[in-house]
Amino acid sequence: MTDHAFINRQHVIRHAMLAELYSKCQISRIGAGGYSRDLTHTLGHDPQECEFALGYLVEAGLVIRESVHCRITALGMEKYEAESCK
């Protein structure tokens, strides 16, 4: 049986992560990102669920994870902008 609450939380977490990375990139304009620890511990969600969400974003090509540093890709920016305009 599918856990709809988990799926809804994952959607919220992934959107929040993309928003955070988009914001950092927009402010610096040099492709800056954030630290994966910041993304998984400061959003107010379960760290394990955040790690799961981050893994999904990386697998989908929306985020690049380089050691402990993460940055949003162009595809991630497009997805965030499309979701934000709904």
N, C-alpha and C positions, 0 to 999 in steps of 0.2 A: 504494500500500500504506500502511496506517495505521501510524504509529509509536506503538505501545502504551506504550513507555517515556516518550515525550513527554507523552502523555495522562495517564499516572499522575503524572508530575512536575507537570503543570498542576493536577491535583486537589489535590496536596499543597500547592503554592504558594498556590492560591486559599484553601484552608482555613486556612493559616497567616496569610494577610493578613486574612481575616475574624476570626480569633482575636485578632490584634493590635488591630484596630480595635474589636472588641467589648470587649476588656479596657480600652482607653483610655476608651471611652464609659461603661463600668460604673464605673470609678474616679471619673471626674469628674461623672457623672450630668448633664452639661449638653450632651451631644451632641458632645463633643470627638472629634477624630479624630487623624490623624497626617499626616506629610508623605510625599508619594509617594516622594521620594528615600529616606526611611527604609525604606519598605515594599519598595522594589526593590533596595536595596543591603545591607540588614542581615539578611536572612533566610537567607543562605548559599546562595542559588541564583543561577544565571546572570541578570544584570540584564535581558537581553533577554527571557528567559522570564518574568521577573517583570513586565515592562512588558506583555507579551502577556496575562498572567493579570489584571493590573489593568484592562486595556482590556476584557476579558471581564466582569469584575465590574461595571464601569461600564455597559457595554452591557446587562447583565442587570438593572440597577436595584438591585443589591445594595450598591453603593458610589457615593457622589457625589464627584466630583473637581472641586474649586474651585481653579483655578490649581495651586499646588503642594500644596494641602491636600486630604486625603481623609477622608471620614467614612462610617461604616456607616449604611445605611438600616434602617428597620423590617423590610423584606423580607430584608435581609442578616442581621439579628439572628435572624429566624425560621429562615432557612436554616442559620446556624451552630449554633443550638440543636438543630435537628433532626438535623444531622450528628453533633453531639457526643453525642447521647443514643443513638446506635446501638450 
